[in-house]
Amino acid sequence: MNRPDRQFRTLDKDLGRITVVESAQFHAIRPVLRLGAAILLAVSLIFLALGVTGQQPGLVAIGVGFIVAGWLGLSIGANDIANSLGPAVGAGAIAIGPGLALVALAEIAGAMLAGHAVTHRLAEGIVDTAVLSGAGGQIVMLAALIAAAGWITVATGANLPVSTSHSIVGAIAGAGLAAAGPQAMSWGGIAAMALAWILTPFAAAVLAGALLVLLRLKVAEAPDRGRAARIWLPPLIGAMVGLFVAYVATLLPALSLRLPLALLPGAVAGLTTACLMRRRVDQLLAQLAGGKLGMKRLLRQPLLFAAVMMAFAHGAGDAGNVAAPLLVILTPAQPGTLPVPLLLLAIAGTTIALGAVLFGRRLVGMVGEGITRLNPARAFCITLATAMIVLVASGWGLPVSSTHVAVGGVFGVGFVREMLDRRTDARRTDLPVEERRRRQLIRRSHVATITAAWLVTVPVTALLGGLCCLAMLWLTGL
């Protein structure tokens, strides 16, 4: 019989790993923080000089916008790389170097192909576009960039897990309020984003839990795991690849396929993947010669593809944080619906990818090869669920935090695992009251941390954005 203090501990272990990941992030991206502090100081000196000389921002605002947005992209890539690549490296699916290169390319592809919707939402769905025409729009978005970058620099230095998406939304809202008042705000659009921040972690929990139920009941606990793997894994992995290929086919400008037609290349990719997965399972069974087939070996390649999906989704969702303010800064005299240049999305995606490549190696190493390694089956469910939820949100133009969505997936997997444990082992004794209370406190603390980060980030960045906007309006005489 299992000891009471060892029961139902999976969720607590994974939550503890997330805490270690966050602590590792703070140490791994110190160079980014120093770079950000230097950039913000230089920007402050530039605007002080503008105020003293009485010059209009003009081209200087564009240059400063690119500098701050570039640093914001670097910090996004450095912070979030472990979410997608860490589990695949930990499972041995790919080495860190090639993994970073592959994820960087996926980030750029996601930004270029699927970053339009979030960019439009941030550029036009928070503040009335009429307010953003002319130099006033440049000031609003430049203030938002500076406020978001400043808050992320300070918060990360203080070990506070904040979201870039939440930061830029709050900063744009605050700057818009300061420039034009509440009548210029799109409160419906802001409410839709806030609702997405609440619902997406729950959706990830449900999806990740359902995937774990399928993997565990149909494969891991099957009497003949090899035979079960041959039956269930090929269609599951094939469906994953096929749906993603169909989705990408709808985004490619050269194809511009509608969903019914996009299902054709998706079906081809899915069937090919299913055949390759069946062949891979057969090879592993032949190598084991009757031994037990481990889930880690089974899920190496699917974990790698899930990591690519996650990076693509991250690029699609977070590129808008960089591209949307730059879009308004570069086109201040064009109110109304603004076309998003592909080059601008490519620049945003490249800065995020550079942040991942330049500053992510150490963090991925700690996450993938150190004490934070996740069980491959749970990591696969969490990564795939997070990627799918973020992709859906990005397609609707809703900027969400991939980290918060992933934490929702961790909760879903953990609760499902404990439910299955209780179902399969009726001999387990109940935990002591003190132990149950301790575990409840652990879980509540993670929920409280995420909620506090959301509740604090938006008003703080809104205040900073408003103050920056008022200061720049005063300095430039607008």
C-alpha positions in Angstrom: 0.0 0.0 0.0 1.3 3.5 -0.9 2.2 5.8 1.9 -0.3 8.6 2.4 2.2 11.3 1.9 3.0 10.0 -1.5 -0.5 9.9 -2.8 -2.0 12.2 -5.4 1.2 14.2 -5.7 1.5 14.6 -9.5 -0.2 18.0 -9.7 1.9 19.3 -6.9 5.1 18.1 -8.5 4.3 19.8 -11.8 3.2 23.0 -10.1 6.5 22.9 -8.2 8.3 22.5 -11.5 6.6 25.6 -12.9 7.8 27.5 -9.9 11.3 26.4 -10.6 11.0 27.3 -14.3 9.9 30.8 -13.3 12.8 31.2 -11.0 15.1 29.9 -13.7 13.7 32.4 -16.1 14.6 35.3 -13.8 18.2 34.2 -13.7 18.6 33.2 -17.3 17.4 36.5 -18.8 19.4 38.9 -16.7 21.2 40.1 -19.8 17.9 41.0 -21.4 16.9 43.0 -18.3 20.1 45.0 -18.3 19.7 45.6 -22.1 16.1 46.8 -21.4 17.1 49.1 -18.6 19.8 50.7 -20.9 17.2 51.1 -23.7 14.7 52.8 -21.4 17.3 55.1 -20.1 18.3 56.1 -23.6 14.7 56.7 -24.6 14.1 58.9 -21.6 17.2 61.0 -22.5 16.0 61.3 -26.1 12.6 62.6 -25.1 14.2 64.9 -22.5 16.3 66.4 -25.4 13.1 66.7 -27.5 11.4 68.6 -24.7 14.4 71.0 -24.2 14.9 71.7 -27.9 11.1 71.9 -28.8 11.5 69.5 -31.7 8.6 67.3 -32.9 9.0 63.6 -32.5 8.6 62.8 -36.2 11.2 60.3 -37.4 12.7 60.1 -33.9 9.4 58.6 -32.6 9.7 55.9 -35.3 13.3 55.2 -34.4 12.6 55.0 -30.7 9.5 52.8 -31.4 11.6 50.3 -33.3 14.2 50.2 -30.5 11.7 49.6 -27.7 9.7 47.2 -29.7 12.8 45.3 -30.6 13.7 44.9 -27.0 10.2 43.8 -26.2 10.4 41.1 -28.8 13.7 39.9 -27.4 12.3 39.6 -23.9 9.2 37.7 -25.2 11.4 35.2 -26.9 13.8 34.8 -23.9 10.9 34.4 -21.4 8.7 31.9 -23.2 11.1 29.6 -25.1 11.1 27.0 -22.3 7.3 26.6 -22.6 7.6 25.1 -26.0 11.0 23.5 -26.3 11.8 22.3 -22.7 9.7 19.1 -22.7 11.0 18.0 -26.2 14.6 18.5 -25.1 13.9 16.7 -21.8 12.4 13.7 -23.6 15.5 13.5 -25.9 13.5 14.3 -29.0 16.0 16.9 -30.1 19.2 18.6 -29.0 19.1 22.2 -27.7 20.9 23.8 -30.6 18.8 22.3 -33.4 15.7 22.7 -31.3 16.3 26.4 -30.8 16.8 26.9 -34.5 13.6 24.9 -35.3 11.5 26.8 -32.8 12.9 30.1 -34.0 11.7 29.4 -37.5 8.3 28.3 -36.3 8.0 31.6 -34.3 8.7 33.6 -37.5 6.3 31.5 -39.5 3.6 31.9 -37.0 4.1 35.6 -36.8 4.0 36.1 -40.6 1.2 33.7 -41.4 -1.1 34.1 -38.4 -0.1 37.3 -36.6 -2.5 39.6 -38.5 -5.6 39.0 -36.3 -4.0 39.9 -33.0 -2.1 42.8 -34.5 -5.4 44.3 -35.8 -7.1 43.7 -32.5 -4.4 45.5 -30.5 -4.0 48.3 -33.1 -7.7 49.0 -33.6 -9.7 47.1 -31.0 -8.7 49.0 -27.8 -8.6 52.7 -28.8 -10.8 54.3 -31.5 -8.7 54.5 -34.7 -9.7 58.1 -35.2 -7.7 58.9 -32.1 -4.7 57.1 -33.4 -4.5 59.3 -36.6 -1.7 61.8 -36.8 1.1 62.4 -34.3 -1.3 61.7 -31.4 -1.4 58.0 -32.5 2.3 57.9 -32.5 2.5 59.3 -29.0 -0.2 56.8 -27.7 1.5 53.7 -29.0 5.0 54.9 -28.2 3.9 55.5 -24.6 2.3 52.1 -24.5 5.5 50.4 -25.7 7.6 52.3 -23.1 5.2 51.5 -20.3 4.9 47.8 -21.2 8.7 47.5 -21.6 9.3 49.3 -18.3 6.9 47.2 -16.3 8.2 43.9 -17.7 11.8 45.0 -16.9 10.9 45.9 -13.3 8.5 43.0 -12.7 10.9 40.4 -14.1 13.7 41.8 -12.0 11.4 41.5 -9.0 10.6 37.9 -9.8 7.0 38.6 -10.7 5.6 36.4 -13.4 3.8 38.9 -15.7 2.3 38.5 -19.2 3.5 40.6 -22.1 0.1 40.4 -23.7 -1.6 41.7 -20.6 1.1 44.4 -20.3 0.7 45.8 -23.8 -3.2 45.7 -23.6 -3.1 47.7 -20.3 -0.5 50.1 -21.6 -2.5 50.9 -24.8 -5.7 51.3 -22.8 -4.0 53.7 -20.3 -2.3 55.8 -23.0 -5.6 56.0 -25.0 -7.5 57.1 -21.9 -5.0 59.8 -21.2 -5.0 61.1 -24.8 -8.7 61.0 -25.6 -10.7 60.0 -22.5 -13.1 57.1 -21.9 -15.4 57.9 -24.9 -12.5 56.9 -27.3 -12.2 53.4 -25.8 -13.5 50.2 -27.3 -14.8 48.7 -24.0 -16.4 45.7 -25.8 -13.1 44.7 -27.3 -11.3 45.1 -23.9 -14.0 42.9 -22.3 -13.6 40.2 -24.9 -9.8 40.1 -24.2 -10.4 39.9 -20.5 -12.9 37.1 -20.9 -10.4 35.2 -23.1 -7.8 35.5 -20.3 -10.3 33.8 -17.9 -11.6 31.1 -20.2 -8.5 29.9 -22.1 -6.8 28.3 -19.0 -10.0 26.4 -18.3 -10.2 25.3 -21.9 -6.6 24.1 -21.8 -7.3 22.2 -18.6 -10.3 20.3 -20.2 -8.4 19.5 -23.4 -5.2 18.5 -21.7 -7.1 16.3 -19.3 -9.0 14.6 -22.1 -5.8 13.9 -24.0 -4.3 12.3 -20.8 -7.4 10.1 -20.3 -7.1 8.8 -23.8 -3.3 8.2 -23.6 -3.5 6.5 -20.2 -6.6 4.4 -20.5 -6.1 3.3 -24.1 -2.3 3.0 -24.2 -0.3 3.3 -21.0 -2.6 1.0 -18.9 -3.5 -1.4 -21.7 -2.7 -5.1 -21.0 -0.7 -5.1 -24.3 0.8 -1.6 -24.5 2.6 -2.3 -27.8 -0.6 -3.4 -29.5 -2.6 -0.5 -28.0 0.0 1.9 -29.2 -0.2 0.6 -32.8 -4.0 1.1 -32.7 -4.4 4.5 -30.9 -1.2 6.5 -31.4 -1.1 6.6 -35.3 -4.6 8.1 -35.7 -4.1 10.5 -32.7 -0.8 11.9 -34.0 -2.0 11.8 -37.6 -5.1 13.9 -36.6 -2.8 16.4 -34.8 -0.5 16.9 -37.8 -3.4 16.8 -40.3 -5.4 19.5 -38.5 -2.4 21.7 -38.2 -1.4 21.4 -41.8 -5.0 22.2 -42.9 -4.9 25.3 -40.7 -1.6 26.4 -42.1 -2.9 25.8 -45.7 -5.7 28.3 -45.0 -3.1 30.9 -44.1 -0.6 30.5 -47.0 -1.0 33.4 -49.4 0.0 31.2 -52.3 -2.8 28.8 -51.7 -5.5 30.9 -49.9 -7.6 27.7 -49.5 -10.9 27.8 -47.7 -11.4 25.2 -45.0 -13.1 22.5 -47.1 -10.2 22.5 -49.7 -7.6 22.9 -47.0 -8.7 19.6 -45.5 -7.2 17.8 -48.5 -3.5 18.6 -47.8 -4.4 18.1 -44.1 -5.7 14.6 -44.8 -2.6 13.7 -46.9 -0.3 14.9 -44.1 -2.4 13.2 -41.5 -2.4 9.8 -43.2 1.3 10.0 -44.0 2.0 10.8 -40.3 -0.2 8.0 -39.1 1.7 5.5 -41.4 5.1 6.8 -40.1 3.9 6.6 -36.5 2.8 3.0 -37.0 6.2 2.2 -38.5 7.9 3.8 -35.6 5.9 1.8 -33.1 6.8 -1.4 -34.9 10.5 -0.5 -34.9 10.4 0.1 -31.2 8.6 -3.2 -30.5 11.2 -5.0 -32.6 14.0 -3.5 -30.7 12.5 -4.4 -27.3 11.9 -8.0 -28.3 9.1 -8.5 -25.9 10.1 -5.9 -23.3 7.8 -3.2 -22.0 7.4 -0.2 -24.4 8.0 3.1 -22.5 5.9 6.2 -23.1 8.9 8.4 -23.3 10.2 6.6 -26.4 6.8 6.5 -28.0 6.2 10.2 -27.6 9.6 11.7 -28.6 8.6 12.7 -32.1 5.1 13.8 -31.2 6.5 15.9 -28.5 8.8 17.6 -31.0 5.9 18.3 -33.3 3.9 19.7 -30.4 6.8 22.0 -29.6 6.8 23.3 -33.2 3.0 23.9 -33.0 3.5 25.7 -29.7 6.2 27.9 -31.1 4.0 28.7 -34.2 1.1 29.5 -31.9 3.3 31.7 -29.7 4.5 33.6 -32.7 1.0 34.1 -34.0 -0.2 35.4 -30.6 2.7 37.5 -29.4 4.0 39.0 -32.6 1.1 41.5 -32.3 2.5 42.8 -29.1 5.4 44.1 -31.1 3.8 44.8 -34.5 0.6 46.6 -33.4 2.2 49.6 -31.8 4.7 49.9 -34.7 1.9 49.7 -37.2 0.2 52.8 -35.8 3.5 54.6 -35.3 4.5 54.0 -39.0 1.0 54.9 -40.4 -0.2 57.8 -38.2 -2.1 59.6 -40.9 -4.3 56.6 -41.9 -7.3 56.2 -39.6 -9.6 53.2 -40.1 -8.7 49.7 -41.0 -4.9 49.4 -41.5 -3.3 46.7 -43.6 -0.6 44.8 -41.7 2.6 44.7 -43.8 4.1 41.2 -44.0 7.5 42.7 -43.4 6.4 44.2 -40.1 5.1 40.8 -38.9 8.4 39.3 -40.1 10.4 41.8 -38.1 8.3 41.2 -35.0 8.6 37.4 -35.3 12.4 37.7 -35.9 12.9 39.7 -32.7 11.0 37.1 -30.8 13.1 34.3 -32.4 16.3 36.2 -31.7 15.4 36.4 -28.1 14.8 32.7 -28.0 18.1 31.8 -29.7 20.3 34.4 -28.0 19.0 34.0 -24.4 17.1 30.8 -24.3 19.8 28.1 -24.4 20.6 28.2 -20.7 16.9 28.3 -19.7 15.9 25.4 -22.0 18.8 23.4 -20.6 17.7 23.9 -17.0 14.1 23.1 -17.9 14.6 20.2 -20.3 17.6 18.4 -18.7 17.4 19.5 -15.0 15.1 18.9 -12.2 12.1 20.5 -14.0 11.7 17.7 -16.5 8.1 16.7 -17.0 6.8 13.2 -17.6 6.6 12.9 -21.4 2.9 11.9 -21.6 1.9 14.8 -19.4 4.2 17.2 -21.2 2.7 16.1 -24.6 -0.9 16.7 -23.4 0.0 20.1 -21.9 2.0 21.3 -24.8 -0.5 20.2 -27.5 -3.5 21.6 -25.5 -1.7 24.9 -25.0 -0.8 25.2 -28.7 -4.3 24.5 -29.8 -6.0 26.9 -27.4 -3.5 29.7 -28.2 -4.0 29.1 -32.0 -7.8 29.4 -31.6 -7.5 32.5 -29.5 -5.0 34.1 -32.0 -7.3 33.3 -34.9 -10.0 35.3 -33.2 -7.6 38.1 -32.6 -7.4 37.6 -28.8 -4.0 38.1 -27.2 -3.6 35.6 -24.4 -0.8 34.5 -22.2 0.7 31.2 -23.3 2.2 30.6 -19.8 -1.2 31.1 -18.1 -2.8 28.7 -20.7 -0.1 26.2 -20.0 -0.7 26.4 -16.2 -4.3 25.6 -16.9 -3.2 22.5 -18.8 -1.1 21.5 -15.9 -4.1 21.7 -13.5 -6.2 19.7 -15.9 -3.7 16.9 -16.3 -3.0 16.8 -12.6 -6.6 16.6 -11.6 -7.3 13.9 -14.2 -4.3 11.9 -13.0 -5.5 12.0 -9.4 -9.0 11.0 -10.5 -7.6 8.0 -12.4 -5.4 7.0 -9.5 -8.4 7.0 -7.1 -10.4 4.9 -9.6 -7.7 2.3 -10.2 -6.5 1.9 -6.6 -9.3 1.6 -4.2 -6.9 0.6 -1.4 -5.4 4.1 -1.1 -6.0 5.5 2.3 -7.2 9.1 2.7 -4.6 11.8 3.2 -4.4 13.2 6.7 -6.3 16.5 7.2 -3.0 18.4 7.6 -1.7 17.0 4.3 -4.9 17.8 2.4 -4.8 21.3 3.7 -1.2 21.8 2.7 -1.9 20.6 -0.8 -4.9 22.9 -1.1 -2.7 25.8 -0.1 -0.1 24.9 -2.7 -2.7 24.9 -5.5 -4.5 28.0 -4.3 -1.2 29.8 -4.2 -0.6 29.1 -7.9 -4.1 30.2 -8.8 -3.6 33.3 -6.6 -0.3 34.1 -8.3 -1.7 33.9 -11.8 -4.8 36.0 -10.8 -2.7 38.6 -9.0 -0.3 38.9 -12.0 -3.3 39.5 -14.2 -5.1 41.9 -11.8 -2.0 43.9 -11.1 -0.4 44.0 -14.5 -3.3 45.7 -16.4 -3.9 48.6 -14.0 -0.2 49.2 -13.4 0.6 49.3 -17.1 -2.5 51.4 -17.8 -1.2 53.9 -15.2 2.3 53.9 -16.6 1.0 54.2 -20.2 -1.2 57.1 -19.2 1.6 58.9 -17.4 4.1 58.3 -20.3 1.5 59.6 -22.8 0.8 62.8 -20.8 4.5 63.4 -20.3 5.2 63.0 -24.1 2.2 65.2 -25.0 3.5 67.9 -22.7 7.1 67.6 -24.0 6.1 67.7 -27.6 3.4 70.4 -27.2 0.6 68.4 -28.8 
